[in-house]
Amino acid sequence: MKIELGISTGSSNYIIQKRINKIEKYLSLNNKVILDLGCGNGNYSNYLASKSKFVIGIDVEKNRLNLAKKSFDKHNLNFYLFDGNKIPFESSFFDLIFMNEVLEHVNDESSILREIWRVLKKDGYLAIYVPNRKFPLEGHGMRIFNKKFNFPIPLLPWLPLYFHKFFFRARTYSKNKLLFLLKSNNLDVEFIDYLYPPLDNINILFKKDLLILFNKLENSPFRSFGMSILMLGRKK
């Protein structure tokens, strides 16, 4: 499967705050040194900086980093270019690493997770969001040979894994798959949650009612069918 770079999920204050608030249900950000790995245009980094001691955002795309640097000027916020392989900081540096819908786009999952483990302090946390394979829409669109379709594709995530290499532009994950990846890289999973679509860039009838329904589903036995999985893994 050919993995493609992602786009920012920080399209509104609502979804930025909702994603971070879910992490804060379990873990305080106060006085933390945080790495936003795959920070894109810096929207999440900026919000995290308002809640923590210091935030560093890194990304492989220079244009997005330049936009982030122009957009946000805080004394406790910096942005750096990242080669996609080695995180450019010393070992045991960060209290928390935030990885938001990024793992599905990296070439080597285990390699980047080993780097995350290296730069986390002992008992530091990885907070990671990934696309949920149980959600019935593929938000990255699809690819057939060299033709790309840039709109959500119904039921595509439910195809057998064999077909992913033919149609998918990014990975999706089951809860068990993500658990396995984190545990295999010495990260103990202490918290799991799910996120339903925020509908922040969609104008549809009954949008308010749908958001109320989605919020209820996130706190129901159907939460595991949400759009994204959140896991918090602690460095052993």
ZADO-1210 file (C-alpha; in nm, 4 decimals, padded with zeros to 6 digits):
<atoms>
<atom x="00.0000" y="00.0000" z="00.0000" code="MET" pos="1"/>
<atom x="00.1378" y="00.3410" z="-00.0970" code="LYS" pos="2"/>
<atom x="00.1103" y="00.5689" z="00.2064" code="ILE" pos="3"/>
<atom x="00.0300" y="00.9361" z="00.1427" code="GLU" pos="4"/>
<atom x="00.0826" y="01.2429" z="00.3599" code="LEU" pos="5"/>
<atom x="-00.2207" y="01.3565" z="00.5546" code="GLY" pos="6"/>
<atom x="-00.4056" y="01.6853" z="00.5902" code="ILE" pos="7"/>
<atom x="-00.4792" y="01.8824" z="00.9054" code="SER" pos="8"/>
<atom x="-00.7668" y="01.7698" z="01.1294" code="THR" pos="9"/>
<atom x="-00.7502" y="02.1011" z="01.3173" code="GLY" pos="10"/>
<atom x="-01.0109" y="02.2731" z="01.1041" code="SER" pos="11"/>
<atom x="-01.2051" y="02.4343" z="01.3909" code="SER" pos="12"/>
<atom x="-01.1649" y="02.5269" z="01.7550" code="ASN" pos="13"/>
<atom x="-01.4432" y="02.2825" z="01.8358" code="TYR" pos="14"/>
<atom x="-01.2621" y="01.9704" z="01.7152" code="ILE" pos="15"/>
<atom x="-00.9229" y="02.0858" z="01.8494" code="ILE" pos="16"/>
<atom x="-01.0663" y="02.1379" z="02.1954" code="GLN" pos="17"/>
<atom x="-01.2683" y="01.8168" z="02.1826" code="LYS" pos="18"/>
<atom x="-00.9668" y="01.6014" z="02.0921" code="ARG" pos="19"/>
<atom x="-00.7490" y="01.7582" z="02.3620" code="ILE" pos="20"/>
<atom x="-01.0266" y="01.7506" z="02.6234" code="ASN" pos="21"/>
<atom x="-01.0573" y="01.3752" z="02.5784" code="LYS" pos="22"/>
<atom x="-00.6900" y="01.3413" z="02.6726" code="ILE" pos="23"/>
<atom x="-00.7413" y="01.5666" z="02.9741" code="GLU" pos="24"/>
<atom x="-01.0123" y="01.3338" z="03.1031" code="LYS" pos="25"/>
<atom x="-00.7225" y="01.1087" z="03.2016" code="TYR" pos="26"/>
<atom x="-00.4069" y="01.3205" z="03.2052" code="LEU" pos="27"/>
<atom x="-00.3348" y="01.6766" z="03.3145" code="SER" pos="28"/>
<atom x="-00.1331" y="01.8840" z="03.0672" code="LEU" pos="29"/>
<atom x="-00.0261" y="02.1353" z="03.3287" code="ASN" pos="30"/>
<atom x="00.3514" y="02.1873" z="03.3464" code="ASN" pos="31"/>
<atom x="00.4164" y="01.9283" z="03.0729" code="LYS" pos="32"/>
<atom x="00.6798" y="01.9495" z="02.7993" code="VAL" pos="33"/>
<atom x="00.4920" y="01.8252" z="02.4920" code="ILE" pos="34"/>
<atom x="00.5913" y="01.7146" z="02.1435" code="LEU" pos="35"/>
<atom x="00.3272" y="01.7513" z="01.8717" code="ASP" pos="36"/>
<atom x="00.4547" y="01.4903" z="01.6250" code="LEU" pos="37"/>
<atom x="00.3197" y="01.5674" z="01.2791" code="GLY" pos="38"/>
<atom x="00.2001" y="01.9119" z="01.3827" code="CYS" pos="39"/>
<atom x="00.0945" y="02.0263" z="01.0342" code="GLY" pos="40"/>
<atom x="-00.0137" y="02.3911" z="01.0401" code="ASN" pos="41"/>
<atom x="00.0318" y="02.4112" z="01.4173" code="GLY" pos="42"/>
<atom x="-00.3285" y="02.4546" z="01.5333" code="ASN" pos="43"/>
<atom x="-00.3076" y="02.1781" z="01.7932" code="TYR" pos="44"/>
<atom x="00.0403" y="02.2872" z="01.9039" code="SER" pos="45"/>
<atom x="-00.0909" y="02.6359" z="01.9665" code="ASN" pos="46"/>
<atom x="-00.3807" y="02.5081" z="02.1769" code="TYR" pos="47"/>
<atom x="-00.1572" y="02.2696" z="02.3712" code="LEU" pos="48"/>
<atom x="00.0804" y="02.5584" z="02.4468" code="ALA" pos="49"/>
<atom x="-00.2036" y="02.7417" z="02.6222" code="SER" pos="50"/>
<atom x="-00.2345" y="02.4492" z="02.8652" code="LYS" pos="51"/>
<atom x="00.1222" y="02.3319" z="02.9248" code="SER" pos="52"/>
<atom x="00.4775" y="02.4378" z="03.0075" code="LYS" pos="53"/>
<atom x="00.6299" y="02.4101" z="02.6595" code="PHE" pos="54"/>
<atom x="00.5294" y="02.2652" z="02.3213" code="VAL" pos="55"/>
<atom x="00.7437" y="02.1695" z="02.0241" code="ILE" pos="56"/>
<atom x="00.5792" y="02.0896" z="01.6922" code="GLY" pos="57"/>
<atom x="00.7614" y="01.8889" z="01.4259" code="ILE" pos="58"/>
<atom x="00.6549" y="01.7941" z="01.0746" code="ASP" pos="59"/>
<atom x="00.8012" y="01.6643" z="00.7487" code="VAL" pos="60"/>
<atom x="00.6320" y="01.9322" z="00.5372" code="GLU" pos="61"/>
<atom x="00.8250" y="02.2568" z="00.5267" code="LYS" pos="62"/>
<atom x="00.5386" y="02.4648" z="00.3855" code="ASN" pos="63"/>
<atom x="00.3093" y="02.3705" z="00.6728" code="ARG" pos="64"/>
<atom x="00.5792" y="02.4483" z="00.9266" code="LEU" pos="65"/>
<atom x="00.6381" y="02.7894" z="00.7718" code="ASN" pos="66"/>
<atom x="00.2649" y="02.8589" z="00.8003" code="LEU" pos="67"/>
<atom x="00.2679" y="02.7491" z="01.1642" code="ALA" pos="68"/>
<atom x="00.5626" y="02.9772" z="01.2441" code="LYS" pos="69"/>
<atom x="00.3879" y="03.2749" z="01.0806" code="LYS" pos="70"/>
<atom x="00.0531" y="03.2020" z="01.2463" code="SER" pos="71"/>
<atom x="00.1566" y="03.1425" z="01.6075" code="PHE" pos="72"/>
<atom x="00.3970" y="03.3372" z="01.8244" code="ASP" pos="73"/>
<atom x="00.4115" y="03.2147" z="02.1839" code="LYS" pos="74"/>
<atom x="00.7083" y="03.2156" z="02.4185" code="HIS" pos="75"/>
<atom x="00.6518" y="02.8463" z="02.4969" code="ASN" pos="76"/>
<atom x="00.6009" y="02.7216" z="02.1402" code="LEU" pos="77"/>
<atom x="00.8567" y="02.6262" z="01.8728" code="ASN" pos="78"/>
<atom x="00.8419" y="02.4429" z="01.5402" code="PHE" pos="79"/>
<atom x="01.1095" y="02.2304" z="01.3703" code="TYR" pos="80"/>
<atom x="01.1477" y="02.0346" z="01.0483" code="LEU" pos="81"/>
<atom x="01.1527" y="01.6559" z="01.0882" code="PHE" pos="82"/>
<atom x="01.3007" y="01.4029" z="00.8446" code="ASP" pos="83"/>
<atom x="01.0317" y="01.1447" z="00.9223" code="GLY" pos="84"/>
<atom x="01.2751" y="00.9033" z="01.0856" code="ASN" pos="85"/>
<atom x="01.4789" y="01.0350" z="01.3797" code="LYS" pos="86"/>
<atom x="01.3085" y="01.2726" z="01.6208" code="ILE" pos="87"/>
<atom x="01.5618" y="01.5584" z="01.6567" code="PRO" pos="88"/>
<atom x="01.5782" y="01.5616" z="02.0383" code="PHE" pos="89"/>
<atom x="01.7761" y="01.3850" z="02.3057" code="GLU" pos="90"/>
<atom x="01.6461" y="01.0787" z="02.4856" code="SER" pos="91"/>
<atom x="01.4014" y="01.1142" z="02.7769" code="SER" pos="92"/>
<atom x="01.3111" y="01.4738" z="02.6834" code="PHE" pos="93"/>
<atom x="00.9280" y="01.4905" z="02.6692" code="PHE" pos="94"/>
<atom x="00.6537" y="01.4361" z="02.9258" code="ASP" pos="95"/>
<atom x="00.3907" y="01.3807" z="02.6551" code="LEU" pos="96"/>
<atom x="00.3886" y="01.3142" z="02.2824" code="ILE" pos="97"/>
<atom x="00.0728" y="01.4014" z="02.0923" code="PHE" pos="98"/>
<atom x="00.0290" y="01.2123" z="01.7643" code="MET" pos="99"/>
<atom x="-00.2956" y="01.3084" z="01.5971" code="ASN" pos="100"/>
<atom x="-00.4025" y="01.1025" z="01.2929" code="GLU" pos="101"/>
<atom x="-00.0374" y="01.0632" z="01.1901" code="VAL" pos="102"/>
<atom x="00.0609" y="00.6985" z="01.2447" code="LEU" pos="103"/>
<atom x="-00.1492" y="00.5862" z="00.9472" code="GLU" pos="104"/>
<atom x="00.0718" y="00.7995" z="00.7199" code="HIS" pos="105"/>
<atom x="00.4214" y="00.6929" z="00.8327" code="VAL" pos="106"/>
<atom x="00.6240" y="00.4410" z="00.6358" code="ASN" pos="107"/>
<atom x="00.7384" y="00.2333" z="00.9328" code="ASP" pos="108"/>
<atom x="00.5073" y="00.2242" z="01.2362" code="GLU" pos="109"/>
<atom x="00.7421" y="00.0351" z="01.4682" code="SER" pos="110"/>
<atom x="01.0386" y="00.2573" z="01.3839" code="SER" pos="111"/>
<atom x="00.8575" y="00.5785" z="01.4766" code="ILE" pos="112"/>
<atom x="00.7143" y="00.4176" z="01.7916" code="LEU" pos="113"/>
<atom x="01.0660" y="00.3224" z="01.8984" code="ARG" pos="114"/>
<atom x="01.1728" y="00.6830" z="01.8480" code="GLU" pos="115"/>
<atom x="00.8738" y="00.7980" z="02.0526" code="ILE" pos="116"/>
<atom x="00.9761" y="00.5635" z="02.3330" code="TRP" pos="117"/>
<atom x="01.3320" y="00.6962" z="02.3164" code="ARG" pos="118"/>
<atom x="01.2443" y="01.0638" z="02.3583" code="VAL" pos="119"/>
<atom x="00.9737" y="01.0108" z="02.6227" code="LEU" pos="120"/>
<atom x="01.0696" y="01.0481" z="02.9856" code="LYS" pos="121"/>
<atom x="01.0150" y="00.7497" z="03.2126" code="LYS" pos="122"/>
<atom x="00.6403" y="00.7337" z="03.2873" code="ASP" pos="123"/>
<atom x="00.5815" y="00.9807" z="03.0041" code="GLY" pos="124"/>
<atom x="00.2801" y="00.9336" z="02.7776" code="TYR" pos="125"/>
<atom x="00.1982" y="00.8963" z="02.4114" code="LEU" pos="126"/>
<atom x="-00.1494" y="01.0288" z="02.3272" code="ALA" pos="127"/>
<atom x="-00.2377" y="00.8908" z="01.9865" code="ILE" pos="128"/>
<atom x="-00.5418" y="00.9230" z="01.7597" code="TYR" pos="129"/>
<atom x="-00.5800" y="00.6906" z="01.4589" code="VAL" pos="130"/>
<atom x="-00.8626" y="00.6128" z="01.2124" code="PRO" pos="131"/>
<atom x="-01.0940" y="00.3417" z="01.3438" code="ASN" pos="132"/>
<atom x="-01.1465" y="00.0424" z="01.1163" code="ARG" pos="133"/>
<atom x="-01.4945" y="-00.0112" z="01.2632" code="LYS" pos="134"/>
<atom x="-01.6140" y="00.3283" z="01.1389" code="PHE" pos="135"/>
<atom x="-01.8085" y="00.2722" z="00.8143" code="PRO" pos="136"/>
<atom x="-01.6623" y="00.5659" z="00.6155" code="LEU" pos="137"/>
<atom x="-01.3049" y="00.5973" z="00.4865" code="GLU" pos="138"/>
<atom x="-01.2236" y="00.9643" z="00.5386" code="GLY" pos="139"/>
<atom x="-00.9041" y="00.9568" z="00.3303" code="HIS" pos="140"/>
<atom x="-01.0956" y="00.8685" z="00.0139" code="GLY" pos="141"/>
<atom x="-00.9508" y="00.5932" z="-00.1999" code="MET" pos="142"/>
<atom x="-00.7196" y="00.5172" z="-00.4905" code="ARG" pos="143"/>
<atom x="-00.7774" y="00.2927" z="-00.7910" code="ILE" pos="144"/>
<atom x="-00.4469" y="00.2574" z="-00.9759" code="PHE" pos="145"/>
<atom x="-00.3379" y="00.6216" z="-01.0223" code="ASN" pos="146"/>
<atom x="-00.6857" y="00.7704" z="-00.9896" code="LYS" pos="147"/>
<atom x="-00.7586" y="00.9370" z="-00.6538" code="LYS" pos="148"/>
<atom x="-01.1039" y="00.9955" z="-00.5073" code="PHE" pos="149"/>
<atom x="-01.0991" y="01.2754" z="-00.2500" code="ASN" pos="150"/>
<atom x="-01.4251" y="01.2163" z="-00.0669" code="PHE" pos="151"/>
<atom x="-01.5395" y="00.9740" z="00.2069" code="PRO" pos="152"/>
<atom x="-01.5995" y="00.6212" z="00.0779" code="ILE" pos="153"/>
<atom x="-01.8780" y="00.4195" z="00.2474" code="PRO" pos="154"/>
<atom x="-01.7907" y="00.0762" z="00.3886" code="LEU" pos="155"/>
<atom x="-01.4336" y="00.0775" z="00.2537" code="LEU" pos="156"/>
<atom x="-01.2772" y="00.0239" z="00.6006" code="PRO" pos="157"/>
<atom x="-01.4763" y="-00.2968" z="00.6362" code="TRP" pos="158"/>
<atom x="-01.3119" y="-00.4627" z="00.3376" code="LEU" pos="159"/>
<atom x="-01.0775" y="-00.7534" z="00.4194" code="PRO" pos="160"/>
<atom x="-00.7228" y="-00.6338" z="00.4853" code="LEU" pos="161"/>
<atom x="-00.5999" y="-00.7954" z="00.1638" code="TYR" pos="162"/>
<atom x="-00.7765" y="-00.5252" z="-00.0400" code="PHE" pos="163"/>
<atom x="-00.6247" y="-00.2319" z="00.1491" code="HIS" pos="164"/>
<atom x="-00.3090" y="-00.2324" z="-00.0628" code="LYS" pos="165"/>
<atom x="-00.5186" y="-00.1791" z="-00.3751" code="PHE" pos="166"/>
<atom x="-00.7530" y="00.0986" z="-00.2596" code="PHE" pos="167"/>
<atom x="-00.6326" y="00.2652" z="00.0591" code="PHE" pos="168"/>
<atom x="-00.4370" y="00.5896" z="00.0791" code="ARG" pos="169"/>
<atom x="-00.3683" y="00.5531" z="00.4512" code="ALA" pos="170"/>
<atom x="-00.3996" y="00.2790" z="00.7114" code="ARG" pos="171"/>
<atom x="-00.6918" y="00.2183" z="00.9442" code="THR" pos="172"/>
<atom x="-00.6634" y="00.0398" z="01.2780" code="TYR" pos="173"/>
<atom x="-00.8619" y="-00.1934" z="01.4947" code="SER" pos="174"/>
<atom x="-00.8375" y="-00.1468" z="01.8698" code="LYS" pos="175"/>
<atom x="-00.6441" y="-00.4729" z="01.8995" code="ASN" pos="176"/>
<atom x="-00.3989" y="-00.3772" z="01.6252" code="LYS" pos="177"/>
<atom x="-00.3155" y="-00.0466" z="01.7914" code="LEU" pos="178"/>
<atom x="-00.2890" y="-00.2145" z="02.1318" code="LEU" pos="179"/>
<atom x="-00.0447" y="-00.4646" z="01.9849" code="PHE" pos="180"/>
<atom x="00.1710" y="-00.1934" z="01.8255" code="LEU" pos="181"/>
<atom x="00.1973" y="00.0106" z="02.1444" code="LEU" pos="182"/>
<atom x="00.2593" y="-00.2858" z="02.3736" code="LYS" pos="183"/>
<atom x="00.5181" y="-00.4268" z="02.1316" code="SER" pos="184"/>
<atom x="00.7077" y="-00.1024" z="02.1688" code="ASN" pos="185"/>
<atom x="00.7006" y="-00.0973" z="02.5498" code="ASN" pos="186"/>
<atom x="00.4102" y="00.1418" z="02.5928" code="LEU" pos="187"/>
<atom x="00.1489" y="00.0332" z="02.8492" code="ASP" pos="188"/>
<atom x="-00.1987" y="00.1373" z="02.7368" code="VAL" pos="189"/>
<atom x="-00.3861" y="00.2963" z="03.0263" code="GLU" pos="190"/>
<atom x="-00.6779" y="00.4704" z="02.8552" code="PHE" pos="191"/>
<atom x="-00.8880" y="00.4075" z="02.5419" code="ILE" pos="192"/>
<atom x="-01.1585" y="00.6329" z="02.4023" code="ASP" pos="193"/>
<atom x="-01.3345" y="00.6999" z="02.0722" code="TYR" pos="194"/>
<atom x="-01.4302" y="01.0080" z="01.8722" code="LEU" pos="195"/>
<atom x="-01.7310" y="01.0463" z="01.6452" code="TYR" pos="196"/>
<atom x="-01.7292" y="01.2896" z="01.3489" code="PRO" pos="197"/>
<atom x="-01.7335" y="01.6578" z="01.4533" code="PRO" pos="198"/>
<atom x="-01.9126" y="01.7677" z="01.1320" code="LEU" pos="199"/>
<atom x="-01.7243" y="02.0965" z="01.1662" code="ASP" pos="200"/>
<atom x="-01.6788" y="02.1544" z="00.7918" code="ASN" pos="201"/>
<atom x="-02.0085" y="02.0068" z="00.6784" code="ILE" pos="202"/>
<atom x="-02.3336" y="02.1978" z="00.6260" code="ASN" pos="203"/>
<atom x="-02.6214" y="01.9499" z="00.6406" code="ILE" pos="204"/>
<atom x="-02.9761" y="01.9380" z="00.7673" code="LEU" pos="205"/>
<atom x="-03.0180" y="01.8330" z="01.1292" code="PHE" pos="206"/>
<atom x="-02.6471" y="01.8905" z="01.1981" code="LYS" pos="207"/>
<atom x="-02.7174" y="01.9984" z="01.5562" code="LYS" pos="208"/>
<atom x="-02.9268" y="01.6881" z="01.6181" code="ASP" pos="209"/>
<atom x="-02.6581" y="01.4647" z="01.4695" code="LEU" pos="210"/>
<atom x="-02.3926" y="01.6162" z="01.6950" code="LEU" pos="211"/>
<atom x="-02.6124" y="01.5522" z="01.9981" code="ILE" pos="212"/>
<atom x="-02.6563" y="01.1923" z="01.8811" code="LEU" pos="213"/>
<atom x="-02.2825" y="01.1456" z="01.8199" code="PHE" pos="214"/>
<atom x="-02.1986" y="01.2813" z="02.1654" code="ASN" pos="215"/>
<atom x="-02.4404" y="01.0318" z="02.3170" code="LYS" pos="216"/>
<atom x="-02.2915" y="00.7476" z="02.1124" code="LEU" pos="217"/>
<atom x="-01.9429" y="00.8351" z="02.2404" code="GLU" pos="218"/>
<atom x="-02.0700" y="00.7547" z="02.5896" code="ASN" pos="219"/>
<atom x="-02.2591" y="00.4406" z="02.4952" code="SER" pos="220"/>
<atom x="-02.1763" y="00.0769" z="02.4090" code="PRO" pos="221"/>
<atom x="-02.1594" y="00.1963" z="02.0447" code="PHE" pos="222"/>
<atom x="-01.8623" y="00.4253" z="02.1080" code="ARG" pos="223"/>
<atom x="-01.6272" y="00.1690" z="01.9537" code="SER" pos="224"/>
<atom x="-01.7771" y="00.2495" z="01.6099" code="PHE" pos="225"/>
<atom x="-01.6458" y="00.6073" z="01.6259" code="GLY" pos="226"/>
<atom x="-01.4391" y="00.7741" z="01.3575" code="MET" pos="227"/>
<atom x="-01.1130" y="00.7669" z="01.5574" code="SER" pos="228"/>
<atom x="-00.9531" y="00.5682" z="01.8369" code="ILE" pos="229"/>
<atom x="-00.7660" y="00.7463" z="02.1149" code="LEU" pos="230"/>
<atom x="-00.5104" y="00.5598" z="02.3251" code="MET" pos="231"/>
<atom x="-00.2804" y="00.6781" z="02.6003" code="LEU" pos="232"/>
<atom x="00.0333" y="00.4677" z="02.6349" code="GLY" pos="233"/>
<atom x="00.2806" y="00.5132" z="02.9208" code="ARG" pos="234"/>
<atom x="00.6524" y="00.4471" z="02.8809" code="LYS" pos="235"/>
<atom x="00.7616" y="00.1580" z="03.1000" code="LYS" pos="236"/>
</atoms>
